[in-house]
Amino acid sequence: MAVTLIQLNEAEAAYHALLTGQAVVEFRDQNGETVKYGQASRLGLAAYILDLKRQLGIVTGTGPMRVWF
């Protein structure tokens, strides 16, 4: 299944809900499986969002580049 902006929006909405007080958030991942995230797994959800962004070409690197002279 191709990654879509809808999947990214759902994952970001779930992350927002988690950080703003909902104990557990639930949504469907790119495989169509229902996934639940709690506060303890918020870093896993953040990694999933980053992976979706990379697949969509929104994020290509791991951080800012540095120039050394």
PyRosetta script that sets phi, psi and omega in degrees:
from pyrosetta import init, pose_from_sequence

init()
pose = pose_from_sequence("MAVTLIQLNEAEAAYHALLTGQAVVEFRDQNGETVKYGQASRLGLAAYILDLKRQLGIVTGTGPMRVWF")
pose.set_psi(1, 134.7)
pose.set_omega(1, 179.2)
pose.set_phi(2, -76.3)
pose.set_psi(2, 145.9)
pose.set_omega(2, 178.0)
pose.set_phi(3, -75.2)
pose.set_psi(3, 134.9)
pose.set_omega(3, 179.6)
pose.set_phi(4, -121.9)
pose.set_psi(4, 162.6)
pose.set_omega(4, 176.0)
pose.set_phi(5, -64.5)
pose.set_psi(5, -27.4)
pose.set_omega(5, 177.6)
pose.set_phi(6, -63.0)
pose.set_psi(6, -43.4)
pose.set_omega(6, 178.3)
pose.set_phi(7, -61.8)
pose.set_psi(7, -43.9)
pose.set_omega(7, 179.2)
pose.set_phi(8, -62.3)
pose.set_psi(8, -44.7)
pose.set_omega(8, 179.7)
pose.set_phi(9, -62.1)
pose.set_psi(9, -40.6)
pose.set_omega(9, 178.1)
pose.set_phi(10, -63.6)
pose.set_psi(10, -43.5)
pose.set_omega(10, -179.8)
pose.set_phi(11, -65.7)
pose.set_psi(11, -41.2)
pose.set_omega(11, 178.8)
pose.set_phi(12, -67.3)
pose.set_psi(12, -36.5)
pose.set_omega(12, 176.6)
pose.set_phi(13, -65.5)
pose.set_psi(13, -39.7)
pose.set_omega(13, 177.6)
pose.set_phi(14, -64.3)
pose.set_psi(14, -41.1)
pose.set_omega(14, 179.0)
pose.set_phi(15, -64.3)
pose.set_psi(15, -42.4)
pose.set_omega(15, 178.3)
pose.set_phi(16, -61.8)
pose.set_psi(16, -45.5)
pose.set_omega(16, 179.2)
pose.set_phi(17, -60.6)
pose.set_psi(17, -40.3)
pose.set_omega(17, -179.8)
pose.set_phi(18, -63.9)
pose.set_psi(18, -43.8)
pose.set_omega(18, -177.6)
pose.set_phi(19, -75.8)
pose.set_psi(19, -16.3)
pose.set_omega(19, -178.9)
pose.set_phi(20, -104.6)
pose.set_psi(20, 19.8)
pose.set_omega(20, 167.6)
pose.set_phi(21, 117.8)
pose.set_psi(21, -13.3)
pose.set_omega(21, 177.1)
pose.set_phi(22, -73.2)
pose.set_psi(22, 129.6)
pose.set_omega(22, -175.6)
pose.set_phi(23, -65.8)
pose.set_psi(23, -40.0)
pose.set_omega(23, -178.8)
pose.set_phi(24, -137.9)
pose.set_psi(24, 134.6)
pose.set_omega(24, 174.0)
pose.set_phi(25, -117.4)
pose.set_psi(25, 152.5)
pose.set_omega(25, -175.8)
pose.set_phi(26, -138.5)
pose.set_psi(26, 138.0)
pose.set_omega(26, 174.7)
pose.set_phi(27, -158.7)
pose.set_psi(27, 172.5)
pose.set_omega(27, 179.3)
pose.set_phi(28, -94.0)
pose.set_psi(28, 132.7)
pose.set_omega(28, 179.4)
pose.set_phi(29, -85.7)
pose.set_psi(29, -175.4)
pose.set_omega(29, -175.6)
pose.set_phi(30, -66.6)
pose.set_psi(30, -15.2)
pose.set_omega(30, 177.2)
pose.set_phi(31, -92.7)
pose.set_psi(31, -0.8)
pose.set_omega(31, -178.7)
pose.set_phi(32, 84.5)
pose.set_psi(32, 6.6)
pose.set_omega(32, 179.7)
pose.set_phi(33, -89.3)
pose.set_psi(33, 145.3)
pose.set_omega(33, 176.1)
pose.set_phi(34, -78.8)
pose.set_psi(34, 129.3)
pose.set_omega(34, -178.6)
pose.set_phi(35, -122.8)
pose.set_psi(35, 136.2)
pose.set_omega(35, 176.6)
pose.set_phi(36, -113.2)
pose.set_psi(36, 135.8)
pose.set_omega(36, 176.9)
pose.set_phi(37, -124.1)
pose.set_psi(37, 138.0)
pose.set_omega(37, 173.9)
pose.set_phi(38, -117.5)
pose.set_psi(38, 179.2)
pose.set_omega(38, -179.0)
pose.set_phi(39, -54.6)
pose.set_psi(39, -36.6)
pose.set_omega(39, -177.8)
pose.set_phi(40, -66.9)
pose.set_psi(40, -23.8)
pose.set_omega(40, -177.1)
pose.set_phi(41, -111.1)
pose.set_psi(41, 20.8)
pose.set_omega(41, -177.9)
pose.set_phi(42, -64.3)
pose.set_psi(42, -30.5)
pose.set_omega(42, 177.4)
pose.set_phi(43, -67.6)
pose.set_psi(43, -33.9)
pose.set_omega(43, 175.6)
pose.set_phi(44, -65.2)
pose.set_psi(44, -39.2)
pose.set_omega(44, 177.3)
pose.set_phi(45, -67.0)
pose.set_psi(45, -39.8)
pose.set_omega(45, 177.3)
pose.set_phi(46, -63.2)
pose.set_psi(46, -39.3)
pose.set_omega(46, 177.9)
pose.set_phi(47, -66.2)
pose.set_psi(47, -38.5)
pose.set_omega(47, 177.7)
pose.set_phi(48, -62.8)
pose.set_psi(48, -43.0)
pose.set_omega(48, 178.2)
pose.set_phi(49, -62.2)
pose.set_psi(49, -44.1)
pose.set_omega(49, 178.6)
pose.set_phi(50, -62.0)
pose.set_psi(50, -40.2)
pose.set_omega(50, 178.4)
pose.set_phi(51, -63.9)
pose.set_psi(51, -42.9)
pose.set_omega(51, 177.0)
pose.set_phi(52, -60.8)
pose.set_psi(52, -42.3)
pose.set_omega(52, 179.8)
pose.set_phi(53, -63.8)
pose.set_psi(53, -39.0)
pose.set_omega(53, 177.4)
pose.set_phi(54, -64.6)
pose.set_psi(54, -42.3)
pose.set_omega(54, 179.6)
pose.set_phi(55, -64.6)
pose.set_psi(55, -31.4)
pose.set_omega(55, 178.8)
pose.set_phi(56, -85.1)
pose.set_psi(56, -7.4)
pose.set_omega(56, -179.7)
pose.set_phi(57, 81.7)
pose.set_psi(57, 12.8)
pose.set_omega(57, 179.3)
pose.set_phi(58, -77.6)
pose.set_psi(58, -39.2)
pose.set_omega(58, 178.0)
pose.set_phi(59, -120.6)
pose.set_psi(59, 124.9)
pose.set_omega(59, -178.5)
pose.set_phi(60, -113.4)
pose.set_psi(60, -23.9)
pose.set_omega(60, -177.6)
pose.set_phi(61, -113.8)
pose.set_psi(61, -174.3)
pose.set_omega(61, 179.9)
pose.set_phi(62, -103.4)
pose.set_psi(62, -6.6)
pose.set_omega(62, -179.8)
pose.set_phi(63, 170.3)
pose.set_psi(63, -176.7)
pose.set_omega(63, -179.2)
pose.set_phi(64, -67.8)
pose.set_psi(64, 146.0)
pose.set_omega(64, 177.3)
pose.set_phi(65, -83.0)
pose.set_psi(65, 149.2)
pose.set_omega(65, 178.5)
pose.set_phi(66, -116.2)
pose.set_psi(66, 142.9)
pose.set_omega(66, 177.9)
pose.set_phi(67, -107.9)
pose.set_psi(67, 125.8)
pose.set_omega(67, 179.7)
pose.set_phi(68, -112.3)
pose.set_psi(68, 135.5)
pose.set_omega(68, 177.9)
pose.set_phi(69, -110.8)
pose.dump_pdb("model.pdb")
